[in-house]
Amino acid sequence: MTFWDFKKVLVTGGAGFLGSYVVDNLEKKGVKDITIPRSYLHDLRVRENNNKMVKGKDIVIHLAVKGGGIGFNLKYPGAIFFDNLMMNTQLMEEARLANIQKFVAIGTVCSYPKFTPVPFKEENLWNGYPEETNAPYGLAKKMMLVQSQAYRQQYGFNSITLLMANLYGPKDNFDLESSHVIPALIRKFVDANENNKKEVEVWGTGEASREFLYVEDAAEAILLAAEKYNKSEPVNIGAGFEIKIKDLVELIAGIAEFDGEIKWDTSKPDGQPRRCLDVNRAKKEFGFEAKVDLREGLKKTIDWYKTNMRGRGGSMEIREGMLRKKKGGSRMQAIRDLIDTEKLKHIMNIPENFGDKVEVIVLPFNKDEKSKSYYLMKMQQHPGYIQALLNDPDEDVWDDL
Ligand SMILES: NC(=O)c1ccc[n+]([C@@H]2O[C@H](COP(=O)([O-])OP(=O)(O)OC[C@H]3O[C@@H](n4cnc5c(N)ncnc54)[C@H](OP(=O)(O)O)[C@@H]3O)[C@@H](O)[C@H]2O)c1
């Protein structure tokens, strides 16, 4: 009998980057009852959806997030603050009311003060305001820790909070608007090679340092903690090293075999000056140690990008793009061309006053069944598009999804 036998597990954000690895690991452990609330069906900013989702569950692993890299944080600080605070607070409250056995809250290194001794120790978490660009995200996440401690004290509710380092790995979000630094760099270098571009521009001065944790290690840490850790003191989850962004850039450029010029846009922010977590508590409390070396992890990620994403312009995130209708071609043909040539999984939001360009939102997913149901739902929201599809005599477009 293992901890996971017969457990009913809710994994919010289970279709996201980290979530997909957590779900895979749960499946490997034999967990049969896994629920993944998708945002289009059960928006967790809405309290009653949280109530529905937690009913009958034993464990909640809460990964759902509104977040992204530094550019995304600068563009959407209000939505990031509100969405995360709403999702997190209401979900934990509903989990408590539903007598969930354990709630695993995924926090972030962005909750640490901007200036704090390196490596970051959990006891210094409250000694200052976070770096400004990620404060709305980091502070909204940090409230889960307050809630976890308050609920344990008043209600004896068993929740834990893990503070994750920056993650990377295959299936990451490679959309340049919302991606984190590693996928953004990989995409820039691989695409530059592909397009014979001799120059790549990167943000900042390169002087800031970061720690990076391979996503499979992160997923393993979450399940270990879910099994073995039962306190509300936060725990850092990291790889325990730091690398300067300029060294990271050179490392990725080298693995991606880019030999052109790297241009630093120093008008763009560096973000927090240094980041590296003290990882001793995780080792002591539940025996977690990261295994995957940075070079090896980067190589796997670059290989994955080359095989799966290159030239598609897609990502795990919603992304807007333009589809150009061919002269004389039909709307359906334009959509089909896009699906055929770039194997994009989801296209929606085709405006009725469609001219020679179509706005598209592209949502590649890995799991076919989920893709189809999502696509169907989006179709229902855009009747013009449904009609276009239903009127098309050749229905095999569905098989391409
Ligand atoms: N990636 C990193 O470097 C990093 C670093 C530190 C901490 N973390 C933490 O790790 C967790 C996972 O991050 P990730 O990078 O894997 O995120 P991700 O790929 O962006 O996935 C986020 C997921 O959250 C779900 N979601 C967003 N808004 C929602 C809403 N209103 N209702 C329901 N679900 C919603 C999305 O569901 P749909 O797909 O259905 O829209 C999506 O699957 C987050 O808690 C994040 O803070 C990540």
The ligand as a Tripos MOL2 file, in Angstrom:
@<TRIPOS>MOLECULE
LIG
   48    52     1     0     0
SMALL
NO_CHARGES

@<TRIPOS>ATOM
      1 N1          7.3130   27.9800  -14.9590 N.am      1 LIG1
      2 C1          8.1140   28.4480  -14.0270 C.2       1 LIG1
      3 O1          9.2770   28.8040  -14.2830 O.2       1 LIG1
      4 C2          7.6500   28.5440  -12.5950 C.ar      1 LIG1
      5 C3          8.5330   29.0320  -11.6250 C.ar      1 LIG1
      6 C4          8.1100   29.1150  -10.3070 C.ar      1 LIG1
      7 C5          6.8320   28.6980   -9.9670 C.ar      1 LIG1
      8 N2          6.0140   28.2320  -10.9350 N.ar      1 LIG1
      9 C6          4.6590   27.8310  -10.5260 C.3       1 LIG1
     10 O2          4.3780   26.5510  -11.0460 O.3       1 LIG1
     11 C7          3.0020   26.4730  -11.3760 C.3       1 LIG1
     12 C8          2.8300   26.0030  -12.8110 C.3       1 LIG1
     13 O3          3.4630   26.9330  -13.6950 O.3       1 LIG1
     14 P1          3.5280   26.6500  -15.2590 P.3       1 LIG1
     15 O4          4.6780   27.4350  -15.7740 O.co2     1 LIG1
     16 O5          3.4480   25.2030  -15.5050 O.co2     1 LIG1
     17 O6          2.1930   27.3620  -15.7340 O.3       1 LIG1
     18 P2          1.4060   27.2650  -17.1400 P.3       1 LIG1
     19 O7          2.0670   26.3480  -18.0910 O.co2     1 LIG1
     20 O8          1.1770   28.6810  -17.5470 O.co2     1 LIG1
     21 O9          0.0350   26.6200  -16.7410 O.3       1 LIG1
     22 C9         -0.8720   27.3300  -15.9920 C.3       1 LIG1
     23 C10        -2.1600   26.5680  -15.9220 C.3       1 LIG1
     24 O10        -3.0350   27.3180  -15.0850 O.3       1 LIG1
     25 C11        -4.3230   27.1630  -15.5830 C.3       1 LIG1
     26 N3         -5.1140   28.3710  -15.3240 N.ar      1 LIG1
     27 C12        -4.7730   29.6490  -15.5650 C.ar      1 LIG1
     28 N4         -5.7910   30.4710  -15.2480 N.ar      1 LIG1
     29 C13        -6.8100   29.6730  -14.8070 C.ar      1 LIG1
     30 C14        -8.1220   29.9270  -14.3630 C.ar      1 LIG1
     31 N5         -8.6040   31.1660  -14.2990 N.pl3     1 LIG1
     32 N6         -8.8840   28.8640  -14.0010 N.ar      1 LIG1
     33 C15        -8.4060   27.5990  -14.0700 C.ar      1 LIG1
     34 N7         -7.1540   27.3040  -14.4810 N.ar      1 LIG1
     35 C16        -6.3690   28.3310  -14.8440 C.ar      1 LIG1
     36 C17        -4.2100   26.9950  -17.0890 C.3       1 LIG1
     37 O11        -5.2560   26.1320  -17.4810 O.3       1 LIG1
     38 P3         -5.7810   26.0410  -19.0060 P.3       1 LIG1
     39 O12        -4.6580   25.3890  -19.7700 O.co2     1 LIG1
     40 O13        -6.9950   25.2120  -18.9240 O.co2     1 LIG1
     41 O14        -6.0210   27.4610  -19.4590 O.co2     1 LIG1
     42 C18        -2.8290   26.3690  -17.2610 C.3       1 LIG1
     43 O15        -2.9060   25.0160  -17.5630 O.3       1 LIG1
     44 C19         2.4200   27.8460  -11.1250 C.3       1 LIG1
     45 O16         1.7520   27.8540   -9.8990 O.3       1 LIG1
     46 C20         3.6110   28.7600  -11.1100 C.3       1 LIG1
     47 O17         3.4130   29.8790  -10.2980 O.3       1 LIG1
     48 C21         6.3760   28.1330  -12.2370 C.ar      1 LIG1
@<TRIPOS>BOND
     1     1     2 1
     2     2     3 2
     3     2     4 1
     4     4     5 ar
     5     4    48 ar
     6     5     6 ar
     7     6     7 ar
     8     7     8 ar
     9     8     9 1
    10     8    48 ar
    11     9    10 1
    12     9    46 1
    13    10    11 1
    14    11    12 1
    15    11    44 1
    16    12    13 1
    17    13    14 1
    18    14    15 2
    19    14    16 1
    20    14    17 1
    21    17    18 1
    22    18    19 2
    23    18    20 1
    24    18    21 1
    25    21    22 1
    26    22    23 1
    27    23    24 1
    28    23    42 1
    29    24    25 1
    30    25    26 1
    31    25    36 1
    32    26    27 ar
    33    26    35 ar
    34    27    28 ar
    35    28    29 ar
    36    29    30 ar
    37    29    35 ar
    38    30    31 1
    39    30    32 ar
    40    32    33 ar
    41    33    34 ar
    42    34    35 ar
    43    36    37 1
    44    36    42 1
    45    37    38 1
    46    38    39 2
    47    38    40 1
    48    38    41 1
    49    42    43 1
    50    44    45 1
    51    44    46 1
    52    46    47 1
@<TRIPOS>SUBSTRUCTURE
     1 LIG1         1 GROUP 0 **** ****
